[in-house]
């Protein structure tokens, strides 16, 4: 019986954590925190971009960048920091 309770508790905890992350990602709008800004800026700079501004919008990090004189917007997943779209 205790194994079932442990399994149920782990499942509930996992689902609540996933739900909380999803809610933050979906409702987050505005400024990106300092630690994430530093990571994203370093990542995009290594890829040759000059980062002008970062925002949270529609559950994604929006990075306004310049590369080779061309401006574009790069969208990143706020959890994994993977680029999901590059407009420009």
C-alpha positions as CSV (number, residue, x, y, z in Angstrom):
1,X,0.0,0.0,0.0
2,X,2.8,2.4,0.8
3,X,4.2,1.9,-2.7
4,X,1.0,3.0,-4.3
5,X,0.9,6.1,-2.1
6,X,4.5,7.0,-3.0
7,X,3.7,6.5,-6.7
8,X,0.6,8.6,-6.4
9,X,2.4,11.4,-4.5
10,X,5.2,11.4,-7.1
11,X,2.7,11.6,-10.0
12,X,0.8,14.5,-8.3
13,X,4.0,16.3,-7.6
14,X,5.3,15.9,-11.2
15,X,2.0,17.0,-12.7
16,X,1.8,20.1,-10.4
17,X,5.3,21.1,-11.3
18,X,4.6,20.7,-15.0
19,X,1.4,22.7,-14.7
20,X,3.2,25.5,-12.8
21,X,5.9,25.7,-15.5
22,X,3.3,25.8,-18.2
23,X,1.3,28.5,-16.5
24,X,4.4,30.7,-16.0
25,X,5.4,30.2,-19.6
26,X,2.0,31.0,-20.9
27,X,1.2,33.9,-18.7
28,X,4.7,35.5,-18.6
29,X,4.8,38.8,-20.4
30,X,7.3,41.6,-19.9
31,X,10.9,41.5,-18.8
32,X,13.3,38.6,-18.7
33,X,15.0,37.9,-15.4
34,X,18.7,38.8,-15.1
35,X,20.1,35.3,-15.1
36,X,18.1,34.3,-18.2
37,X,19.1,37.5,-19.9
38,X,22.8,36.7,-19.3
39,X,22.4,33.1,-20.6
40,X,20.4,34.1,-23.7
41,X,22.8,37.0,-24.5
42,X,25.8,34.8,-24.3
43,X,24.2,32.1,-26.4
44,X,23.1,34.5,-29.2
45,X,26.4,36.4,-29.1
46,X,28.2,33.1,-29.7
47,X,26.0,32.6,-32.7
48,X,27.1,36.0,-34.1
49,X,24.1,38.1,-33.0
50,X,24.2,41.5,-31.2
51,X,21.3,41.4,-28.7
52,X,19.4,44.7,-28.5
53,X,16.5,43.8,-26.3
54,X,14.8,40.8,-24.6
55,X,11.1,40.4,-23.7
56,X,8.7,37.7,-22.7
57,X,5.7,37.5,-24.9
58,X,3.2,34.7,-25.7
59,X,5.1,32.3,-23.6
60,X,8.4,32.8,-25.5
61,X,11.5,34.9,-25.0
62,X,11.7,37.4,-27.9
63,X,15.2,38.6,-28.6
64,X,15.6,41.6,-30.9
65,X,18.9,41.1,-32.6
66,X,21.3,42.4,-35.3
67,X,23.5,40.2,-37.4
68,X,25.5,41.4,-40.4
69,X,23.6,44.7,-40.3
70,X,20.2,43.0,-40.6
71,X,17.7,43.2,-37.7
72,X,15.6,40.2,-36.8
73,X,13.6,38.7,-33.9
74,X,14.7,35.4,-32.5
75,X,12.1,33.4,-30.4
76,X,13.4,31.1,-27.7
77,X,11.7,28.5,-25.4
78,X,12.0,30.0,-21.9
79,X,12.6,26.6,-20.3
80,X,15.2,25.1,-22.7
81,X,16.5,28.3,-24.3
82,X,16.3,26.6,-27.7
83,X,15.6,28.8,-30.7
84,X,12.1,28.0,-31.9
85,X,11.8,30.6,-34.6
86,X,13.9,33.3,-36.3
87,X,12.1,36.1,-38.1
88,X,14.1,38.4,-40.2
